[in-house]
């Protein structure tokens, strides 16, 4: 029994000694786990800090790219606000604005995309701080003749490629064009015209003849900017004696004779048409006189008339009779040319015998009337030209054997060929502004319209510069970091 007791005692002592050792081991193990947890927490916190830093940097970089895209789109959105009526009638892309209004528009479009959105409390991961937004429009004014010409050239090329000139000139739309001759009397309107200070007047016939007339190929089949501008004028503006290009529905023209206004620059329809027809008559007279003197067949017919009249009026010098015959015949032919053109028919620019309409046999009756007037006058000899013009009024329009040639519109093209570039462009601007005031809104001014914009801003510390126009709407930004 003592042995058993001794064994139990030793076991109890061993157990008592093992308990503190186990407690100490447990405490040591828990200490090591706590240190590992703290270490892991420190590493995880560093990783979170690094990740948040990288996310912030990526968001800032992405925000700059996103902001750049937003403001490029904002510029295009402003360009999309072009005047629809101006484009519909004249093929011109331009927006009505000023620098303050344009900056307000860019801010509006930018804020719509850059402001924080989504659910309440959501984190905006593309921060964009925009400041110092400035807009410049002066480089794109439609009143600049160079910019206006670019727009004109783009439009006429589009028209010619799509072959719609015939559609524009097919007929006058009912109720869209002036029905009476008009005159500009409003001094405020005159003072606001783009051509103010340009002065009136058109191409001088003497200068045209001295410079040499272009061939039909040069006049009608040219590819220069001057030719294209003239074709734009003929396609978009009305003129006398031929079909009128259509405007958009319910739009009106102030002048009936718009191309004549571009050539002359007078205040009234009647004045412009009269001046153009006077120059056309003078041109046709000069060309007809050259023809009748240089063409053998026509000269021979004139000589027959001269000889017959010399036999009737032996007291009159033959040289004088000859001059009278040529003057009368050329005048009658010229007046007949004007009648044909007013009827929408054609007259050859440089005539041959087949293009001549008035027979020489019609000349003596005018000569007789002239001498009768001279006999009844009191010392003042009558004007042979006036006598011929009076006689031509009683003659119908005579058709030559070959009736091909230039129409009234083609003669206007000829005058436009010799008209200064600035005159054509500025007076075209006049007509657009006058018509838009008449049929759109009274305060319309071309100087308030622009074909593009240039703007600068500071975004997230970087300065961005943009330049956009209807010619290059996709132009990006210049960034200065």
DATAMO-V934754 format. One record per backbone hydrogen bond with DSSP energy under -1.0 kcal/mol. CO is the residue of the C=O (numbers start at 0). NH is the residue of the N-H. If there is no record, write none. Layout:
{{CO/NH} {CO/NH}}
//
This chain:
{{0/4} {1/5} {2/6} {3/7} {4/8} {5/9} {6/10} {7/11} {8/12} {9/13} {10/14} {11/15} {12/16} {13/17} {14/18} {17/21} {18/22} {19/23} {20/24} {21/25} {22/26} {23/27} {24/28} {25/29} {26/30} {27/31} {28/32} {29/33} {30/34} {31/35} {32/36} {33/37} {34/38} {35/39} {36/40} {37/41} {38/42} {39/43} {40/44} {41/45} {42/46} {43/47} {44/48} {45/49} {46/50} {47/51} {48/52} {49/53} {50/54} {51/55} {52/56} {53/57} {54/58} {55/59} {56/60} {57/61} {58/62} {59/63} {60/64} {61/65} {62/66} {63/67} {64/68} {65/69} {66/70} {67/71} {68/72} {69/73} {70/74} {71/75} {72/76} {73/77} {74/78} {75/79} {77/80} {82/86} {83/87} {84/88} {85/89} {85/91} {86/90} {93/82} {94/449} {97/101} {98/102} {99/103} {100/104} {101/105} {102/106} {103/107} {104/108} {105/109} {106/110} {107/111} {109/112} {109/113} {110/114} {118/121} {128/459} {130/457} {133/455} {135/453} {136/139} {139/450} {140/143} {143/147} {144/148} {145/149} {146/150} {147/151} {148/152} {149/153} {150/154} {151/155} {152/156} {153/157} {154/158} {155/159} {156/160} {157/161} {158/163} {163/167} {164/168} {167/245} {172/175} {181/268} {185/189} {186/190} {187/191} {192/195} {194/197} {203/207} {204/208} {205/209} {206/210} {207/211} {214/218} {215/219} {216/220} {223/227} {224/228} {225/229} {226/230} {227/231} {228/232} {229/233} {230/234} {231/235} {232/236} {237/258} {247/250} {255/257} {256/260} {257/261} {258/262} {259/263} {260/264} {263/200} {266/183} {267/271} {268/272} {269/273} {270/274} {271/275} {272/276} {273/277} {274/278} {275/279} {276/280} {277/281} {278/282} {279/283} {280/284} {281/285} {282/286} {283/287} {284/288} {285/289} {286/290} {287/291} {288/292} {289/293} {290/294} {294/298} {295/299} {296/300} {297/301} {298/302} {299/303} {300/304} {301/305} {302/306} {303/307} {304/308} {305/309} {306/310} {307/311} {308/312} {312/315} {316/320} {317/321} {318/322} {319/323} {320/324} {321/325} {322/326} {323/327} {324/328} {325/329} {326/330} {327/331} {328/332} {329/333} {330/334} {331/335} {332/336} {333/337} {334/338} {335/339} {336/340} {337/341} {338/342} {339/344} {340/343} {346/405} {351/354} {352/355} {353/401} {358/361} {359/362} {362/366} {363/367} {364/368} {365/369} {366/370} {367/371} {368/372} {369/373} {370/374} {371/375} {382/386} {383/387} {384/388} {385/389} {386/390} {387/391} {390/393} {391/394} {405/346} {406/410} {407/411} {408/412} {409/413} {410/414} {411/415} {412/416} {415/418} {419/423} {420/424} {421/425} {422/426} {423/427} {424/428} {425/429} {426/430} {427/431} {428/432} {429/433} {430/434} {431/435} {432/436} {433/437} {434/438} {435/439} {435/440} {440/443} {444/447} {445/448} {447/96} {448/141} {449/94} {450/469} {452/467} {453/135} {454/465} {455/133} {456/463} {457/130} {458/461} {461/458} {462/479} {463/456} {464/477} {465/454} {467/452} {471/474} {477/464} {479/462}}
//
